[in-house]
Each structure stands twice: as C-alpha cells, then as structure tokens.
Amino acid sequence: MAHPPEHPHIVVHSPALDGSRRVTSGDETLGVASHADDVAELLRLADLYVTDVEDSDLVEWRGGGPDDWPGLHEHQEHQEHRRG
C-alpha cells in the first residue's frame, strides 16, 4: 500500500559492516545514521517531521530495529583503546 505524498515511505536499511544504516525516503537517500537519533535528525533536515522514529508507522526498519547497530560499539571501544 502506497503512502500519500505527505507521508513518505521511510526506510532504515540493514546495517553495513561498520554498523551504520542508510536512510531513504522513496528513491532518495537522506543520509547514513549510526543511531536512532541520527535517523530523526536526517528526517528533520529533509522536512519530514516524525516525532518518534522508533515507533512510527512511517519508518520501516530493515535488518533489525532501532536498537540494532551492530559493529558500532566494538568500533567505538576499539577507538578508545587506541587513545588510552
């Protein structure tokens, strides 16, 4: 079922190897997110105001939900070890 134009189909794609996730609206790539807050910010910048990206019918989470960012925590811990 297609969404009306004022309610675009937003997709948060499966995580990449580094854990980041591409965010699209229709055929347009809005950006790459590394946290659910990044998804909300990308939508805001695109004038797509979704109040709760984690629990909205407008946002489709593929390959895991809003808490699934595999690889990012390990990457951040690795960076901290290198600084320490």
N, C-alpha and C positions, 0 to 999 in steps of 0.2 A: 504494500500500500504506500503510495507516494505521499510525502508531506507537502502541505501547501507551501508556497514560496516564503511566507513569513516564518515558517517553521522548517528550516533546512534539516536534512539528514546529516548529522554529525557523527563521524566515525573516529574512534581512538583505536588505531591499528595494533596488531600484535607487537610485543616488544622486540626491538632489534637486539643484536648481540650485546650491546652496551646497556641495554635496559630502557633506552629511550623509545618513545612511541610517537609515530606520525599521526597528526590530527588533520582530518579532511572534512570539508563541507561540500557534498556533491562531488564534482570533479576537481575542486580547488583544494590545494594543500595549504592549510593555515599555518603550519609550523611543526616543530618537534617538541614534545614535552618530556620532562623527566620526573614529573609529579602531577597529581591531580590539580594542584593549584596552578600549574603551568597551563593545563588544559583550559581552566576557567579564564586565565589571562589571555590566551590565544583567541578564545571566543569573544572576549570583551573587546580586544583590538580589532576584531572583524565585525564589530557592532552586532554580535549575536549574544544577547544577554541571557544566559542560562544561570539561574540562581543557585542550583545545586547540580553540578555536573556529575556527581557520583550517583544521583538517584533521579535522573531526568529521563523521560521517555524520548527526548530528542537526541540523546547521546547513546550511541551503540559502542560498547566495549568489546573488542575482539581479542581473543587470545589471553583473556584474564580481565579481572575487574579493576576498579580504581585503586586497589591496594597492591596490584601486581606490577612491580617494576624490577624484574629480576636482573641481576648483574650490577645494578647501580650501587647497592650497599657494599658489595665486595669491592667495587671500583673505588668508592669513597674511602673505605678502610685502607685500601692499598695506598692511596694518595697520602693518608695521614701517617702511615708507617714510614713512607719515604721522607716526609718532612721531619719526623721525630728523630 
